[in-house]
Amino acid sequence: IVITILGILSSIALVKYGKVQENAKINADYTNASNIATAANIALSDDTSISDNITVEILKEKGYLNSIPMPQSRDGSFSIKVQDEGDDIVVLVDTEQFYPK
């Protein structure tokens, strides 16, 4: 009986641990998306002509990002959409919006 109870408790702990890890990955993606949006805003304030073709790679190349972040919770890569002539920045992973949250 004791072994059965320990088995049940350990399986519950593993399920909760998996959810904690998934939530941490999602939160890391939201943080990375926010950093990308901030870098894009700075880049656009320095040079408005890049609004049509701004990418994470360009932000890295021009020194606005130290590295190119990769999403932790999804497959794919971050992309940037500039709307309203540079007033609104949207950061996506494939079609899912991560910034603004």
WOTAKA-V266670 format. One record per residue. N is the residue number from 1. RES is the residue in one small letter. SS is DSSP state (~ for helix, > for strand, _ for the rest). PHI is phi in whole degrees, 0 to 359 (none if undefined). OMEGA is omega in degrees with one decimal (* if undefined). Layout:
# WOTAKA-V266670
((N;RES;SS;PHI;OMEGA) (N;RES;SS;PHI;OMEGA))
This chain:
# WOTAKA-V266670
((1;i;_;none;-179.4) (2;v;~;298;179.8) (3;i;~;295;178.4) (4;t;~;296;179.4) (5;i;~;296;177.7) (6;l;~;297;177.2) (7;g;~;297;179.0) (8;i;~;295;179.8) (9;l;~;297;179.5) (10;s;~;291;178.0) (11;s;~;292;176.3) (12;i;~;296;180.0) (13;a;~;297;179.9) (14;l;~;294;179.1) (15;v;~;296;179.6) (16;k;~;295;178.7) (17;y;~;297;178.1) (18;g;~;297;179.0) (19;k;~;291;178.0) (20;v;~;298;179.1) (21;q;~;297;-179.8) (22;e;~;296;178.0) (23;n;~;297;178.2) (24;a;~;295;178.5) (25;k;~;294;178.5) (26;i;~;296;178.7) (27;n;~;296;176.0) (28;a;~;296;178.3) (29;d;~;294;176.7) (30;y;~;297;178.7) (31;t;~;294;177.8) (32;n;~;298;179.0) (33;a;~;296;177.6) (34;s;~;295;177.2) (35;n;~;296;177.7) (36;i;~;296;179.7) (37;a;~;296;177.8) (38;t;~;297;178.3) (39;a;~;298;179.1) (40;a;~;294;177.7) (41;n;~;298;178.8) (42;i;~;294;179.6) (43;a;~;298;179.7) (44;l;~;291;176.8) (45;s;~;288;176.6) (46;d;~;281;-174.9) (47;d;_;210;-177.0) (48;t;~;289;-177.4) (49;s;~;288;-178.4) (50;i;~;271;-175.3) (51;s;~;297;-177.7) (52;d;~;284;-174.5) (53;n;_;226;-178.7) (54;i;_;285;178.8) (55;t;_;225;176.7) (56;v;~;297;179.6) (57;e;~;296;178.5) (58;i;~;294;177.8) (59;l;~;298;177.3) (60;k;~;292;-178.1) (61;e;~;299;-177.9) (62;k;_;272;174.5) (63;g;_;89;178.4) (64;y;_;279;174.2) (65;l;_;234;177.0) (66;n;_;282;179.6) (67;s;_;209;178.9) (68;i;_;266;-178.9) (69;p;_;288;176.0) (70;m;_;250;179.1) (71;p;_;298;179.8) (72;q;_;264;-172.7) (73;s;_;261;-177.7) (74;r;_;223;171.0) (75;d;_;277;179.2) (76;g;_;120;179.9) (77;s;_;217;178.9) (78;f;>;284;173.4) (79;s;>;227;-174.7) (80;i;>;239;171.9) (81;k;>;242;176.3) (82;v;>;255;-178.6) (83;q;>;236;177.7) (84;d;~;55;176.3) (85;e;~;55;176.1) (86;g;~;94;-179.2) (87;d;_;281;-179.6) (88;d;>;238;177.4) (89;i;>;246;176.1) (90;v;>;238;178.0) (91;v;>;246;-175.5) (92;l;>;237;162.6) (93;v;>;241;-169.2) (94;d;_;56;-179.7) (95;t;_;252;-177.7) (96;e;>;271;-177.9) (97;q;>;277;176.8) (98;f;>;248;175.0) (99;y;>;215;-8.7) (100;p;_;292;-174.8) (101;k;_;294;*))
